[in-house]
Amino acid sequence: MIKVAISDAHAVLREGIRAMLEHAGDFDVVGEAFDGASTLSLVRSVEAHVLTLGLSMLGIHGVELIAQIKKEKPPLRVLVLTSYPEVSLATLAFKAGASGFIVKTDTNQEIIEAIKKLRRGGFHVSLALAEQFSLAMLKPNLTLPHQSLSEREFAVFYQMASGETITQIARNLSLSVKTVSTYKARVFAKINLPHEAALVRYAMLHKLLENDRMADMPIVTLPAGNQLRNAVSSNYRKNSVI
């Protein structure tokens, strides 16, 4: 049996992953966590082979959380599960110690195979990102402006493009309005955008929002072949970060 720990800020997604694994068999879900502190507590208290991890949650999160997890439990394999099909974000996660990167629009079967691959000692990247990684390696000089953003800058960029206000973003990321405003200024400077309307057009042009419209709909029941996004929570998108 592959022992799996689940960490995500959203209960509906945790329930979906648990149901998927229980339906598949060969997996033992050893615990769940919902924020940075509970994730670290879970990692310290259970023996798991793989941790599925959402990137954004209260407290320590994202790349910092991955690095801390690997520091405390080096053998634990971390599989990132996110709405962002972004090479730059995946690169940061792998550098921090993640062993896999899955997008929420991936099928149940791909997620299951990714967990199995990590258990065997391998690495996995979502098919949605494989082509982007190949292009980035073949044409390194064609990096897009948003790919230079840090994890936190990208989170602010993404939420602005999704229509969130500075106050809402601050609440979602557990930051002050002043700090979010600083990140906002950095985003505009790095991507060279004059205003928020241009930012939204940029995000749409590069299809940075398209996948997330579907990714924020995690599964609750699991007929064979369904994707981890089929049951809609009415307030899930409103509260989603990464």
Residue frames relative to the residue before (quaternion, step in Angstrom):
aa qw qx qy qz dx dy dz
M 1.0000 0.0000 0.0000 0.0000 0.00 0.00 0.00
I 0.3176 -0.7260 0.5777 0.1958 3.55 -1.01 0.83
K 0.2724 -0.7751 0.5530 0.1387 3.56 -0.66 1.14
V 0.0581 -0.8224 0.5645 -0.0391 3.56 -0.62 1.21
A 0.1639 -0.7378 0.6469 0.1012 3.55 -1.05 0.88
I 0.2197 -0.7905 0.5653 0.0848 3.58 -1.02 0.83
S 0.0377 0.7925 -0.6075 0.0394 3.57 -0.87 0.97
D 0.2813 0.7233 -0.5923 0.2166 3.55 -0.73 1.10
A 0.5540 -0.6388 0.4264 0.3211 3.56 -1.08 0.73
H 0.7347 0.4248 -0.2158 0.4829 3.59 1.15 -0.56
A 0.4512 -0.7198 0.4646 0.2499 3.56 -0.63 1.17
V 0.6439 0.5404 -0.3366 0.4243 3.59 0.96 -0.83
L 0.6567 0.4869 -0.3174 0.4805 3.60 1.04 -0.66
R 0.6201 0.5278 -0.3469 0.4654 3.60 0.99 -0.76
E 0.6540 0.5102 -0.3079 0.4661 3.56 0.96 -0.89
G 0.6486 0.5317 -0.3151 0.4442 3.57 1.01 -0.80
I 0.6597 0.4952 -0.3058 0.4755 3.57 0.95 -0.87
R 0.6394 0.5246 -0.3255 0.4581 3.58 0.94 -0.89
A 0.6721 0.4988 -0.2994 0.4582 3.60 0.86 -0.98
M 0.6321 0.5418 -0.3246 0.4490 3.57 1.00 -0.85
L 0.6985 0.4700 -0.2729 0.4656 3.59 0.87 -0.97
E 0.6513 0.5028 -0.3236 0.4672 3.57 0.98 -0.78
H 0.6331 0.5264 -0.3186 0.4696 3.57 1.09 -0.72
A 0.6808 0.5103 -0.2849 0.4415 3.57 1.01 -0.83
G 0.3296 -0.7310 0.5257 0.2838 3.59 1.04 -0.74
D 0.7505 0.3939 -0.2954 0.4408 3.58 -1.32 0.20
F 0.6910 0.4191 -0.2820 0.5170 3.60 1.26 0.20
D 0.1330 -0.7589 0.6327 0.0771 3.53 -1.17 0.71
V 0.2288 -0.7742 0.5761 0.1282 3.61 -0.45 1.19
V 0.1896 -0.8445 0.4974 0.0588 3.56 -0.36 1.27
G 0.8116 -0.1532 0.0846 0.5574 3.61 1.21 -0.07
E 0.2434 -0.7560 0.5916 0.1386 3.52 -1.34 0.35
A 0.0781 -0.7706 0.6308 0.0477 3.54 -1.27 0.52
F 0.2710 -0.8024 0.5208 0.1075 3.57 -1.17 0.59
D 0.7851 0.1355 -0.1136 0.5936 3.61 1.22 -0.16
G 0.7534 -0.4109 0.2522 0.4472 3.58 -1.29 0.04
A 0.6786 0.5025 -0.2952 0.4470 3.56 0.87 -0.96
S 0.6964 0.4603 -0.2870 0.4700 3.58 0.87 -0.91
T 0.5964 0.5575 -0.3634 0.4488 3.59 1.15 -0.55
L 0.6696 0.4828 -0.2957 0.4808 3.57 0.91 -0.90
S 0.6335 0.5227 -0.3284 0.4665 3.57 1.02 -0.78
L 0.6456 0.5210 -0.3118 0.4633 3.57 1.01 -0.85
V 0.6575 0.5214 -0.3047 0.4505 3.56 0.89 -0.97
R 0.6881 0.4925 -0.2747 0.4566 3.57 1.02 -0.82
S 0.7632 0.4359 -0.1960 0.4348 3.56 1.05 -0.76
V 0.7619 0.3045 -0.1941 0.5376 3.60 1.16 -0.34
E 0.3787 -0.6775 0.5750 0.2586 3.53 -1.30 0.36
A 0.0837 0.8022 -0.5804 0.1122 3.55 -0.32 1.28
H 0.4277 -0.6766 0.5340 0.2725 3.55 -1.22 0.52
V 0.8020 0.0823 0.0063 0.5916 3.57 1.00 -0.90
L 0.1588 -0.7482 0.6367 0.0980 3.55 -1.14 0.77
T 0.2061 -0.7309 0.6333 0.1492 3.58 -0.85 0.97
L 0.0589 -0.8502 0.5203 -0.0547 3.56 -0.67 1.13
G 0.2886 -0.7025 0.6254 0.1790 3.54 -0.92 0.98
L 0.5011 -0.7191 0.3976 0.2713 3.58 -0.93 0.82
S 0.8023 0.2677 -0.1439 0.5137 3.60 0.98 -0.64
M 0.2174 0.7443 -0.5997 0.1977 3.55 -0.83 1.06
L 0.6776 -0.4798 0.3487 0.4348 3.56 -1.24 0.15
G 0.7799 0.3031 -0.2427 0.4910 3.55 -1.12 0.67
I 0.7722 -0.2474 0.2258 0.5399 3.56 -1.17 -0.54
H 0.1202 0.8021 -0.5697 0.1328 3.58 -0.86 0.93
G 0.7689 0.4029 -0.2535 0.4269 3.52 -1.34 -0.09
V 0.8468 -0.1101 0.1101 0.5086 3.52 -1.08 -0.83
E 0.6374 0.5329 -0.3280 0.4496 3.58 0.98 -0.81
L 0.6662 0.4942 -0.3042 0.4684 3.58 0.95 -0.84
I 0.6228 0.5348 -0.3430 0.4566 3.59 0.97 -0.81
A 0.6670 0.5065 -0.3017 0.4556 3.57 0.88 -0.95
Q 0.6624 0.4995 -0.3088 0.4651 3.60 0.98 -0.82
I 0.6234 0.5372 -0.3323 0.4608 3.57 1.02 -0.80
K 0.6935 0.4739 -0.2783 0.4659 3.58 0.88 -0.95
K 0.6029 0.5522 -0.3510 0.4565 3.56 1.16 -0.56
E 0.7418 0.4133 -0.2156 0.4821 3.55 0.96 -0.92
K 0.8005 0.1042 -0.0383 0.5890 3.59 1.07 -0.74
P 0.1698 -0.8449 0.4986 0.0933 3.61 0.41 1.18
P 0.6865 0.4910 -0.3267 0.4254 3.66 0.88 -0.71
L 0.5660 0.6246 -0.3896 0.3710 3.60 1.15 -0.50
R 0.2763 -0.7544 0.5738 0.1593 3.59 -0.82 1.00
V 0.2102 -0.7927 0.5663 0.0820 3.57 -0.85 1.03
L 0.1028 -0.7759 0.6219 0.0258 3.55 -0.80 1.12
V 0.2582 -0.7770 0.5585 0.1329 3.58 -0.47 1.21
L 0.0734 -0.7727 0.6302 0.0178 3.56 -0.99 0.94
T 0.1344 0.8321 -0.5097 0.1728 3.57 -0.30 1.27
S 0.5174 -0.6178 0.4907 0.3314 3.55 -1.33 0.21
Y 0.6580 0.5535 -0.2944 0.4171 3.59 1.23 -0.41
P 0.1516 -0.7899 0.5878 0.0873 3.65 -0.40 1.13
E 0.3250 0.7773 -0.4618 0.2774 3.56 0.71 1.12
V 0.4706 -0.6920 0.4773 0.2680 3.58 -0.76 1.07
S 0.6592 0.5234 -0.3250 0.4312 3.59 0.89 -0.89
L 0.6625 0.4910 -0.3027 0.4779 3.58 1.00 -0.80
A 0.6418 0.5154 -0.3190 0.4698 3.58 1.00 -0.80
T 0.6310 0.5411 -0.3281 0.4488 3.58 1.00 -0.81
L 0.6448 0.5140 -0.3126 0.4714 3.57 0.97 -0.87
A 0.6615 0.5169 -0.3057 0.4492 3.56 0.95 -0.90
F 0.6686 0.4914 -0.3043 0.4679 3.59 0.92 -0.87
K 0.6453 0.5210 -0.3238 0.4553 3.58 0.97 -0.77
A 0.6643 0.5033 -0.2978 0.4655 3.57 1.13 -0.66
G 0.6882 -0.4977 0.2821 0.4461 3.58 1.23 -0.28
A 0.4317 0.6870 -0.4769 0.3379 3.60 1.23 0.08
S 0.3081 -0.7561 0.5512 0.1722 3.55 -1.19 0.59
G 0.7996 0.1057 -0.0657 0.5874 3.56 1.27 -0.21
F 0.1287 -0.7793 0.6119 0.0421 3.54 -1.23 0.61
I 0.0085 -0.8170 0.5714 -0.0772 3.54 -0.45 1.30
V 0.3076 -0.7274 0.5840 0.1878 3.56 -1.09 0.76
K 0.5824 -0.6482 0.3700 0.3223 3.57 -0.97 0.89
T 0.6206 0.5309 -0.3554 0.4547 3.61 1.19 -0.25
D 0.4781 0.6645 -0.4497 0.3572 3.61 1.23 -0.09
T 0.5719 -0.6111 0.4256 0.3440 3.57 -1.16 0.58
N 0.6623 -0.4775 0.3969 0.4192 3.53 -1.31 0.34
Q 0.6643 0.5288 -0.3164 0.4230 3.56 0.88 -0.92
E 0.6530 0.5026 -0.3308 0.4600 3.59 0.97 -0.77
I 0.6384 0.5172 -0.3288 0.4657 3.58 1.00 -0.77
I 0.6488 0.5111 -0.3114 0.4699 3.57 0.96 -0.86
E 0.6733 0.4857 -0.2978 0.4713 3.59 0.90 -0.90
A 0.6103 0.5477 -0.3498 0.4530 3.59 1.07 -0.68
I 0.6515 0.5048 -0.3152 0.4705 3.60 0.93 -0.87
K 0.6567 0.5067 -0.3115 0.4637 3.58 0.95 -0.86
K 0.6448 0.5232 -0.3198 0.4563 3.56 1.00 -0.83
L 0.6488 0.5066 -0.3181 0.4704 3.58 0.96 -0.83
R 0.6319 0.5347 -0.3343 0.4505 3.58 0.99 -0.79
R 0.6800 0.4784 -0.2841 0.4775 3.58 1.08 -0.70
G 0.6153 -0.5731 0.3426 0.4190 3.58 1.28 -0.07
G 0.5626 0.6235 -0.3780 0.3898 3.56 1.29 0.05
F 0.4123 -0.6656 0.5574 0.2762 3.53 -1.37 -0.17
H 0.1124 -0.8060 0.5794 0.0445 3.56 -1.15 0.55
V 0.0441 -0.7594 0.6481 0.0362 3.53 -1.11 0.79
S 0.5837 -0.6140 0.4107 0.3372 3.55 -0.98 0.89
L 0.5631 -0.5968 0.4539 0.3474 3.56 -1.10 0.71
A 0.5986 0.5814 -0.3514 0.4245 3.57 1.16 -0.61
L 0.7378 0.3902 -0.2133 0.5079 3.58 1.24 -0.45
A 0.4904 0.7068 -0.4201 0.2888 3.57 1.19 -0.47
E 0.6776 0.4839 -0.2965 0.4678 3.59 0.89 -0.92
Q 0.6354 0.5315 -0.3309 0.4519 3.58 1.01 -0.80
F 0.6336 0.5198 -0.3272 0.4705 3.58 1.01 -0.81
S 0.6487 0.5251 -0.3182 0.4497 3.58 0.94 -0.87
L 0.6759 0.4904 -0.2913 0.4668 3.57 0.92 -0.92
A 0.6356 0.5359 -0.3270 0.4494 3.56 1.03 -0.79
M 0.6694 0.4880 -0.2955 0.4758 3.57 1.07 -0.75
L 0.7049 0.4679 -0.2663 0.4617 3.57 0.98 -0.85
K 0.7995 0.1621 -0.0574 0.5755 3.58 1.09 -0.76
P 0.0627 -0.8582 0.5087 0.0281 3.61 0.59 1.14
N 0.6548 0.5326 -0.3227 0.4283 3.60 1.11 -0.50
L 0.6406 0.5350 -0.3217 0.4471 3.56 1.29 -0.14
T 0.2455 0.7883 -0.5231 0.2113 3.58 1.19 0.53
L 0.3853 -0.7259 0.5275 0.2154 3.56 -0.91 0.95
P 0.6615 -0.5480 0.3319 0.3898 3.60 -1.09 0.65
H 0.6846 0.4974 -0.3150 0.4297 3.61 0.86 -0.84
Q 0.5969 0.5842 -0.3622 0.4138 3.59 1.21 -0.37
S 0.6074 0.5320 -0.3582 0.4687 3.57 1.29 -0.04
L 0.5026 0.6627 -0.4199 0.3632 3.59 1.28 -0.11
S 0.4791 -0.6254 0.5272 0.3186 3.54 -1.17 0.60
E 0.7087 -0.4363 0.3231 0.4506 3.58 -1.27 0.20
R 0.7026 0.4630 -0.2743 0.4656 3.59 0.82 -0.99
E 0.6286 0.5253 -0.3344 0.4659 3.59 1.01 -0.77
F 0.6566 0.5055 -0.3167 0.4615 3.56 0.97 -0.82
A 0.6188 0.5422 -0.3441 0.4524 3.59 1.03 -0.75
V 0.6598 0.4882 -0.2984 0.4871 3.59 0.99 -0.86
F 0.6256 0.5408 -0.3227 0.4604 3.58 0.96 -0.89
Y 0.6862 0.5083 -0.2851 0.4353 3.54 0.81 -1.06
Q 0.7038 0.4641 -0.2781 0.4603 3.56 0.87 -0.91
M 0.5971 0.5298 -0.3657 0.4785 3.60 1.10 -0.57
A 0.6662 0.5038 -0.2983 0.4620 3.56 0.93 -0.90
S 0.6749 0.4858 -0.2792 0.4801 3.57 1.20 -0.59
G 0.6228 -0.5999 0.3174 0.3892 3.57 1.30 0.07
E 0.4507 0.6880 -0.4566 0.3393 3.58 1.26 0.17
T 0.4261 -0.6760 0.5360 0.2722 3.57 -1.14 0.67
I 0.6764 -0.4738 0.3603 0.4338 3.57 -1.27 0.26
T 0.6481 0.5197 -0.3175 0.4572 3.58 0.98 -0.83
Q 0.6604 0.5002 -0.3076 0.4679 3.59 0.95 -0.83
I 0.6441 0.5151 -0.3203 0.4660 3.57 0.98 -0.83
A 0.6294 0.5378 -0.3311 0.4528 3.58 0.96 -0.85
R 0.6662 0.4889 -0.2975 0.4781 3.56 0.96 -0.86
N 0.6597 0.5242 -0.3106 0.4399 3.60 0.91 -0.88
L 0.7726 0.3571 -0.1702 0.4966 3.56 0.97 -0.91
S 0.3994 -0.7314 0.4588 0.3082 3.57 1.31 0.03
L 0.4806 0.6281 -0.4496 0.4152 3.55 0.95 0.99
S 0.5494 -0.5724 0.4724 0.3838 3.55 -1.28 0.20
V 0.6274 -0.5277 0.4105 0.3993 3.56 -1.24 0.45
K 0.6291 0.5482 -0.3301 0.4413 3.58 1.03 -0.81
T 0.6631 0.5015 -0.3040 0.4651 3.58 0.95 -0.87
V 0.6459 0.5046 -0.3217 0.4741 3.59 0.95 -0.83
S 0.6310 0.5320 -0.3324 0.4564 3.59 1.01 -0.77
T 0.6207 0.5310 -0.3329 0.4712 3.57 1.10 -0.70
Y 0.6558 0.4934 -0.3054 0.4828 3.58 0.96 -0.88
K 0.6139 0.5546 -0.3415 0.4460 3.57 1.02 -0.79
A 0.6571 0.5084 -0.3083 0.4633 3.58 0.92 -0.90
R 0.6431 0.5188 -0.3214 0.4625 3.59 1.00 -0.81
V 0.6323 0.5415 -0.3278 0.4467 3.56 0.99 -0.85
F 0.6773 0.4869 -0.2944 0.4665 3.58 0.84 -0.96
A 0.6609 0.5099 -0.3102 0.4551 3.57 1.01 -0.80
K 0.6973 0.4848 -0.2825 0.4460 3.59 0.87 -0.93
I 0.7435 0.3755 -0.2225 0.5067 3.58 0.98 -0.80
N 0.3411 -0.7716 0.4684 0.2625 3.57 1.35 -0.22
L 0.3562 0.7208 -0.5025 0.3180 3.54 0.75 1.14
P 0.4342 -0.7400 0.4526 0.2427 3.62 -0.92 0.85
H 0.8120 -0.0345 0.0646 0.5791 3.61 1.05 -0.65
E 0.7155 -0.4836 0.2998 0.4053 3.56 -1.31 0.23
A 0.5915 0.5628 -0.3771 0.4372 3.61 1.07 -0.61
A 0.6464 0.5044 -0.3120 0.4800 3.57 1.05 -0.78
L 0.6126 0.5492 -0.3445 0.4521 3.57 1.09 -0.72
V 0.6550 0.5034 -0.3105 0.4702 3.59 0.93 -0.87
R 0.6451 0.5119 -0.3196 0.4687 3.59 0.97 -0.85
Y 0.6291 0.5330 -0.3311 0.4588 3.58 1.00 -0.83
A 0.6688 0.5045 -0.3013 0.4555 3.60 0.87 -0.96
M 0.6710 0.4850 -0.2968 0.4759 3.58 0.99 -0.81
L 0.6201 0.5597 -0.3343 0.4365 3.58 1.01 -0.82
H 0.7677 0.3406 -0.1731 0.5145 3.55 0.97 -0.90
K 0.4570 -0.7331 0.4156 0.2847 3.57 1.32 0.39
L 0.2875 0.7839 -0.4993 0.2312 3.56 0.98 0.84
L 0.7082 0.4309 -0.2577 0.4963 3.59 1.24 -0.27
E 0.5260 0.6964 -0.3937 0.2886 3.55 1.13 -0.63
N 0.7162 0.4552 -0.2757 0.4516 3.59 0.72 -1.00
D 0.6536 0.5546 -0.3257 0.3989 3.56 1.01 -0.79
R 0.5499 0.6068 -0.4126 0.3990 3.58 1.12 -0.46
M 0.7088 0.3950 -0.2437 0.5312 3.57 1.13 -0.65
A 0.6404 0.5828 -0.3348 0.3718 3.58 1.01 -0.79
D 0.6709 0.5059 -0.3055 0.4479 3.58 1.13 -0.50
M 0.6252 0.5060 -0.3584 0.4739 3.59 1.13 0.56
P 0.0683 -0.8565 0.5109 0.0259 3.59 0.37 1.22
I 0.5608 -0.6376 0.4372 0.2964 3.49 -1.25 0.58
V 0.1922 -0.7456 0.6194 0.1534 3.57 -1.22 0.49
T 0.7550 0.1892 -0.1334 0.6135 3.58 0.97 -0.82
L 0.2578 -0.8369 0.4796 0.0549 3.53 -0.99 0.81
P 0.0382 -0.7692 0.6376 -0.0168 3.63 0.19 1.17
A 0.6317 -0.5632 0.3635 0.3894 3.58 -1.04 0.70
G 0.8160 0.2817 -0.2200 0.4543 3.54 -1.06 0.88
N 0.5135 0.6396 -0.4392 0.3665 3.61 1.18 -0.21
Q 0.4207 -0.6831 0.5327 0.2696 3.54 -1.29 0.34
L 0.5854 -0.5984 0.4280 0.3408 3.53 -1.24 0.48
R 0.6416 0.5108 -0.3251 0.4708 3.57 0.74 1.05
N 0.5017 0.7409 -0.3663 0.2553 3.59 1.23 0.04
A 0.6978 0.3934 -0.2874 0.5251 3.61 1.16 -0.31
V 0.2736 -0.8087 0.5035 0.1330 3.57 -0.55 1.14
S 0.1778 -0.7319 0.6482 0.1120 3.53 -1.02 0.93
S 0.4850 -0.7242 0.4000 0.2835 3.60 -0.58 1.12
N 0.7751 0.3178 -0.1917 0.5114 3.59 1.04 -0.62
Y 0.3870 0.7542 -0.4740 0.2381 3.60 1.23 0.11
R 0.6814 0.4831 -0.3069 0.4563 3.57 0.83 -0.94
K 0.6086 0.5789 -0.3512 0.4137 3.57 1.00 -0.81
N 0.7840 0.3357 -0.1662 0.4950 3.56 0.95 -0.89
S 0.4915 0.6916 -0.4261 0.3139 3.61 1.26 -0.11
V 0.1805 -0.7589 0.6159 0.1104 3.55 -1.15 0.74
I 0.7646 -0.1641 0.1391 0.6075 3.55 0.50 -1.17
